[in-house]
């Protein structure tokens, strides 16, 4: 029984650690070479339409696969 509790505790610590690492990795914008703030035109929930600025288009990959949006 103690062995099962130890395994569950280790799995819980690993899951929390992975979550914390991913949050810090997404929140750190300083290592990004290019960063632009965008504001949606509407505050309503749903799908947003935004225009990617030219300076971002100039530095992004052709297929825009390297762009990120986060809140």
N, CA and C atoms as a LAMMPS dump frame, in Angstrom:
ITEM: TIMESTEP
0
ITEM: NUMBER OF ATOMS
213
ITEM: BOX BOUNDS ff ff ff
-5.0000000000000000e+02 5.0000000000000000e+02
-5.0000000000000000e+02 5.0000000000000000e+02
-5.0000000000000000e+02 5.0000000000000000e+02
ITEM: ATOMS id mol type element x y z
1 1 1 N 0.819 -1.189 0
2 1 2 C 0 0 0
3 1 3 C 0.867 1.259 0
4 2 1 N 1.964 1.226 0.756
5 2 2 C 2.864 2.376 0.799
6 2 3 C 3.52 2.588 -0.565
7 3 1 N 3.792 1.496 -1.249
8 3 2 C 4.422 1.591 -2.574
9 3 3 C 3.485 2.277 -3.571
10 4 1 N 2.205 1.948 -3.523
11 4 2 C 1.21 2.57 -4.403
12 4 3 C 1.091 4.062 -4.103
13 5 1 N 1.089 4.416 -2.822
14 5 2 C 1.012 5.829 -2.439
15 5 3 C 2.243 6.593 -2.928
16 6 1 N 3.406 5.976 -2.874
17 6 2 C 4.627 6.613 -3.348
18 6 3 C 4.575 6.819 -4.861
19 7 1 N 4.096 5.847 -5.597
20 7 2 C 3.983 5.961 -7.051
21 7 3 C 2.99 7.066 -7.423
22 8 1 N 1.859 7.119 -6.751
23 8 2 C 0.86 8.161 -7.012
24 8 3 C 1.436 9.534 -6.7
25 9 1 N 2.16 9.662 -5.607
26 9 2 C 2.761 10.939 -5.236
27 9 3 C 3.791 11.377 -6.275
28 10 1 N 4.615 10.46 -6.753
29 10 2 C 5.614 10.789 -7.769
30 10 3 C 4.96 11.211 -9.082
31 11 1 N 3.899 10.526 -9.466
32 11 2 C 3.182 10.904 -10.684
33 11 3 C 2.551 12.282 -10.542
34 12 1 N 2.02 12.582 -9.383
35 12 2 C 1.423 13.893 -9.135
36 12 3 C 2.48 14.994 -9.205
37 13 1 N 3.635 14.772 -8.609
38 13 2 C 4.722 15.748 -8.654
39 13 3 C 5.193 15.953 -10.097
40 14 1 N 5.302 14.874 -10.866
41 14 2 C 5.727 14.981 -12.264
42 14 3 C 4.71 15.771 -13.085
43 15 1 N 3.435 15.54 -12.865
44 15 2 C 2.394 16.251 -13.615
45 15 3 C 2.392 17.737 -13.276
46 16 1 N 2.511 18.071 -12.023
47 16 2 C 2.544 19.476 -11.616
48 16 3 C 3.795 20.157 -12.156
49 17 1 N 4.915 19.478 -12.127
50 17 2 C 6.158 20.046 -12.662
51 17 3 C 6.042 20.321 -14.156
52 18 1 N 5.462 19.398 -14.894
53 18 2 C 5.284 19.6 -16.334
54 18 3 C 4.369 20.784 -16.609
55 19 1 N 3.327 20.942 -15.827
56 19 2 C 2.407 22.066 -15.992
57 19 3 C 3.11 23.393 -15.711
58 20 1 N 3.867 23.456 -14.641
59 20 2 C 4.573 24.686 -14.273
60 20 3 C 5.593 25.051 -15.349
61 21 1 N 6.323 24.084 -15.853
62 21 2 C 7.319 24.342 -16.896
63 21 3 C 6.652 24.862 -18.155
64 22 1 N 5.536 24.271 -18.553
65 22 2 C 4.867 24.719 -19.772
66 22 3 C 4.288 26.125 -19.621
67 23 1 N 3.794 26.466 -18.451
68 23 2 C 3.258 27.821 -18.219
69 23 3 C 4.378 28.849 -18.302
70 24 1 N 5.511 28.58 -17.672
71 24 2 C 6.628 29.519 -17.739
72 24 3 C 7.19 29.622 -19.148
73 25 1 N 7.2 28.542 -19.894
74 25 2 C 7.715 28.573 -21.267
75 25 3 C 6.818 29.421 -22.161
76 26 1 N 5.52 29.373 -21.964
77 26 2 C 4.603 30.163 -22.78
78 26 3 C 4.588 31.626 -22.364
79 27 1 N 4.815 31.906 -21.096
80 27 2 C 4.703 33.269 -20.6
81 27 3 C 5.964 34.097 -20.828
82 28 1 N 7.069 33.465 -21.066
83 28 2 C 8.318 34.199 -21.232
84 28 3 C 8.447 34.683 -22.674
85 29 1 N 8.172 35.973 -22.894
86 29 2 C 8.247 36.525 -24.242
87 29 3 C 9.607 37.127 -24.548
88 30 1 N 10.45 37.326 -23.555
89 30 2 C 11.745 37.964 -23.791
90 30 3 C 12.66 37.17 -24.719
91 31 1 N 12.646 35.829 -24.729
92 31 2 C 13.529 35.125 -25.66
93 31 3 C 13.032 35.163 -27.113
94 32 1 N 11.808 35.619 -27.34
95 32 2 C 11.298 35.672 -28.703
96 32 3 C 11.979 36.81 -29.452
97 33 1 N 12.375 36.544 -30.671
98 33 2 C 13.051 37.572 -31.475
99 33 3 C 12.101 38.713 -31.837
100 34 1 N 10.834 38.408 -32.072
101 34 2 C 9.857 39.416 -32.481
102 34 3 C 8.586 39.209 -31.686
103 35 1 N 8.046 40.3 -31.169
104 35 2 C 6.867 40.241 -30.316
105 35 3 C 6.005 41.454 -30.621
106 36 1 N 4.72 41.233 -30.887
107 36 2 C 3.791 42.323 -31.184
108 36 3 C 2.506 42.085 -30.4
109 37 1 N 2.027 43.128 -29.734
110 37 2 C 0.749 43.042 -29.037
111 37 3 C -0.375 43.263 -30.044
112 38 1 N -1.398 42.429 -29.99
113 38 2 C -2.579 42.617 -30.84
114 38 3 C -3.801 42.678 -29.939
115 39 1 N -4.773 43.46 -30.341
116 39 2 C -6.015 43.608 -29.593
117 39 3 C -7.174 43.28 -30.517
118 40 1 N -8.049 42.367 -30.109
119 40 2 C -9.198 42.051 -30.961
120 40 3 C -10.139 43.239 -31.058
121 41 1 N -10.841 43.34 -32.161
122 41 2 C -11.767 44.438 -32.369
123 41 3 C -13.017 44.33 -31.529
124 42 1 N -13.331 43.143 -31.055
125 42 2 C -14.549 42.924 -30.28
126 42 3 C -14.207 42.187 -29.001
127 43 1 N -14.929 42.462 -27.944
128 43 2 C -14.718 41.775 -26.673
129 43 3 C -15.64 40.562 -26.51
130 44 1 N -16.49 40.322 -27.484
131 44 2 C -17.417 39.195 -27.403
132 44 3 C -16.665 37.874 -27.591
133 45 1 N -17.146 36.846 -26.937
134 45 2 C -16.527 35.527 -27.078
135 45 3 C -16.803 34.965 -28.467
136 46 1 N -15.876 34.169 -28.954
137 46 2 C -16.065 33.543 -30.257
138 46 3 C -14.809 33.593 -31.088
139 47 1 N -14.971 33.635 -32.379
140 47 2 C -13.848 33.674 -33.301
141 47 3 C -13.469 35.124 -33.556
142 48 1 N -12.173 35.423 -33.48
143 48 2 C -11.678 36.779 -33.682
144 48 3 C -11.018 36.898 -35.052
145 49 1 N -11.104 38.056 -35.617
146 49 2 C -10.468 38.366 -36.89
147 49 3 C -9.413 39.426 -36.608
148 50 1 N -8.162 39.16 -36.997
149 50 2 C -7.127 40.157 -36.795
150 50 3 C -6.207 40.189 -38.008
151 51 1 N -5.574 41.322 -38.185
152 51 2 C -4.637 41.508 -39.277
153 51 3 C -3.229 41.392 -38.718
154 52 1 N -2.43 40.548 -39.334
155 52 2 C -1.045 40.38 -38.896
156 52 3 C -0.238 41.555 -39.433
157 53 1 N 0.436 42.303 -38.552
158 53 2 C 1.209 43.466 -39.004
159 53 3 C 2.32 43.07 -39.986
160 54 1 N 2.69 43.994 -40.857
161 54 2 C 3.692 43.716 -41.875
162 54 3 C 5.044 43.344 -41.289
163 55 1 N 5.439 43.958 -40.168
164 55 2 C 6.732 43.61 -39.583
165 55 3 C 6.764 42.169 -39.089
166 56 1 N 5.603 41.635 -38.699
167 56 2 C 5.521 40.229 -38.304
168 56 3 C 5.558 39.341 -39.547
169 57 1 N 4.823 39.722 -40.56
170 57 2 C 4.815 38.95 -41.806
171 57 3 C 6.218 38.877 -42.412
172 58 1 N 6.994 39.939 -42.25
173 58 2 C 8.345 39.979 -42.793
174 58 3 C 9.265 38.973 -42.106
175 59 1 N 9.064 38.73 -40.812
176 59 2 C 9.95 37.853 -40.042
177 59 3 C 9.412 36.436 -39.893
178 60 1 N 8.132 36.212 -40.181
179 60 2 C 7.519 34.898 -39.984
180 60 3 C 7.82 33.967 -41.153
181 61 1 N 7.623 32.673 -40.898
182 61 2 C 7.76 31.698 -41.975
183 61 3 C 6.666 31.927 -43.005
184 62 1 N 6.884 31.429 -44.2
185 62 2 C 5.927 31.648 -45.289
186 62 3 C 4.55 31.071 -44.979
187 63 1 N 4.527 29.919 -44.297
188 63 2 C 3.243 29.297 -43.961
189 63 3 C 2.68 29.776 -42.613
190 64 1 N 3.357 30.728 -41.957
191 64 2 C 2.96 31.31 -40.668
192 64 3 C 2.879 30.283 -39.536
193 65 1 N 3.552 29.156 -39.682
194 65 2 C 3.496 28.107 -38.667
195 65 3 C 4.239 28.482 -37.387
196 66 1 N 5.063 29.514 -37.415
197 66 2 C 5.817 29.901 -36.24
198 66 3 C 5.159 31.038 -35.445
199 67 1 N 3.956 31.425 -35.79
200 67 2 C 3.246 32.473 -35.042
201 67 3 C 2.526 31.877 -33.841
202 68 1 N 2.477 32.643 -32.754
203 68 2 C 1.774 32.203 -31.549
204 68 3 C 0.856 33.323 -31.078
205 69 1 N -0.307 32.95 -30.617
206 69 2 C -1.224 33.868 -29.952
207 69 3 C -1.497 33.304 -28.572
208 70 1 N -1.359 34.142 -27.547
209 70 2 C -1.727 33.683 -26.221
210 70 3 C -2.261 34.847 -25.415
211 71 1 N -3.008 34.505 -24.398
212 71 2 C -3.665 35.516 -23.57
213 71 3 C -2.946 35.627 -22.252
